[in-house]
Amino acid sequence: MTEEEGPSWLGWSGNGDRARGSAPVARRSPEGRAPQLPRRLVAEVSGITNWAIEGLARLRENGRFTIPAKMATTLKHYRRENSKTLGFLQDRVVLHRSLDTGNLPGVEVVNGDVGHVFYDELKKSYVRWCQDSFVVDSGEGHFFKNLNQVLPKLVRRHRADSQGTMKWAYVGLRLKDLGE
């Protein structure tokens, strides 16, 4: 193939299109890579290998992949923006360690007794949080369904309130004191 002909996969007709003044076509491989990329990678192979070995050592030491701080922050923001339930838990709830799934960034988790929160109190707190956070409330059914998905070990039991009336309560949750 000559310079005049060009590669057939770029649409060159082979009849001297380039010689007649047609616009030149960028020379790229079919995969979209720069043709000199393989040569450049070969020149860097020792550095790439060292980088991979260091990464493997870090993976073995930590038992998991290292997440860069910027990516962790972005992921945390993304998860909060896409889960009203997680946002509510982060802002308004203290959780007992036994309910922690290990995937609740920013949620306050404690080892000591947190007691329980009554269903009605939790619902009121969620509605208030939605108003304060300018979040559209999808309804209590949606919230409690998501709450059980986010906290699969969450247990609902009957508990007596201050007047002795039995009410549904979630055990292992406590609402944060917001100083109100």
N, C-alpha and C positions, 0 to 999 in steps of 0.2 A: 504494500500500500504506500503510495506516495503522499506527500504533503498536499498535492493537488486533489487527490482522490478522497482522502479522509476516510474514517471508518464507516462501514455500511450501517452500523447500528445507530449512528447519529443522523441518518437520513441523507447522507451524501449520495448523489446519483452516480458518481464516478465519471461523469461526462464533462468535468471541468467547471462545475458551478462556481468554485472558489475563484478560478481564473477569470471568470466573467464579471467579477465584482459583487457576488452575493455576500451577504453578511457572514462573517466567520462564526462558526459554531464552537462553543466551549468544548475543550477536550476533557471529558470525564469518563471514567469507567462506567459500565452499565449499572453498577451498584451505587453510583453517586459519589464514590470516593475519589480523592485526588490521586492521580497515577503514581506520584512519588511517595505516597503514604507507606507502602510496604518497606521501602528503603529507609525511611525515617524511623519506622518502628524497629527494624533490625539494628539500627545504630543505638537505640535506647533499650535494647533487650535486657541488659544487665541491671539497669536502673528499675525497669518494670518488674523484673524478677525479685529484686531486693524489696521493693514496695509491697509485692504480693506476700513475700515471706514475713515481713513485719506485720502486715495485716492479719495473717494466719496466727502468728504468735499472740497478737492482741486479742483475737477471737477466742483462742484457747484459754488465755488468762482470764478474760472477762466472762466467758461462757455465752456471750452474745455479741452481735455486731455493734460497733461503736456508732452512735448516731451523733452527727455534728450538732453543736449547740444551736446554730441557726435553724437547722432542719427540725430539731426537737421543739423549738419555739413555734415554728410555722405549723407543725403537726398539732401541737397543743391548741393553738389558735383555731385551726381548721376543725378539730374535734369539738371544741366548745361552740363554735359557730353553727355546727351541724347537729348538735345535741342539746336541746333545751334542758333536758333532764340532767346532763352532766354539768351544765352551767349553773343550774339551781343547786345541785349538790356541792359544787365548789364554793358557792357564795353563801349558802344558808344552812348547811347541814354538817354535823359532826357524826362520824361513822365509827362503829366498833370494828376492830381489826378482823374479827371473824367474818365480816361481810365483805371485806376488801377482796376484789378479784385480781388485784395487781395491775389493773389497767384503768385506774381512776386518777389521772394526773391532776394535782391541785386540790383534791378532796382531802379534808382534814380527817385523818384516821388515828384513833387512840386505842391503847390497850385496856384502859380502865373502863369501869361501868359507865355507859352513856344513858342507860335507862331505855325509855321508849318515847315515841311521839304519837299522839292520837291522830287518827285519820283526818278528822275535821281540821285540826291545827295544821297538819302538813298541807292539806289542800288550800287553806287560807294563806299560808306562807308562800306556796307556789304561785297563787294568783297575784299576790302582792309583789313577788319577785318579778313576774311577767310585766306588771305595770311599771315597776321601778326600772326595769331593764329595757323597756320598750320592745318587748317580745310578744308576739301574738300567741295567745293561749289557744291550744288546739283542743281543749276540753279535758276534763279530769280523767275520763276513760283512757285517753291517749297517754296522759302523763303517768298514770299508775301502771299501765301496760309497759311503758318504757322503763319505769322505775324497777319493775320486776325483771326486765331484761338486763338492765345495767347491774342490778344487784340480785342475782339469781338465788342467793342464800337468804334473802330477806324473808322474815316470818311475820305474819299478821296474827295477833292474838287478842282475846278479850282482856281488857284491863279496867280496873275501877278508877274513875276520875275522883276529884276531890270531894264530890258529894256522894260517892259510893255507887254511881251509875256505871254499869258495864258498857264499855265502848271498844270499838276496834282500834288497835294501836299497832304500830310497827316497832318491833323490838330491835334494839341495836342502833337506833338513830336518835339524834337529839338536834333540835334547832339551835343554831348559834345565837348567842345573846348579842343583838345588834345595838344595844344601848338605848333602846326606845322605851 
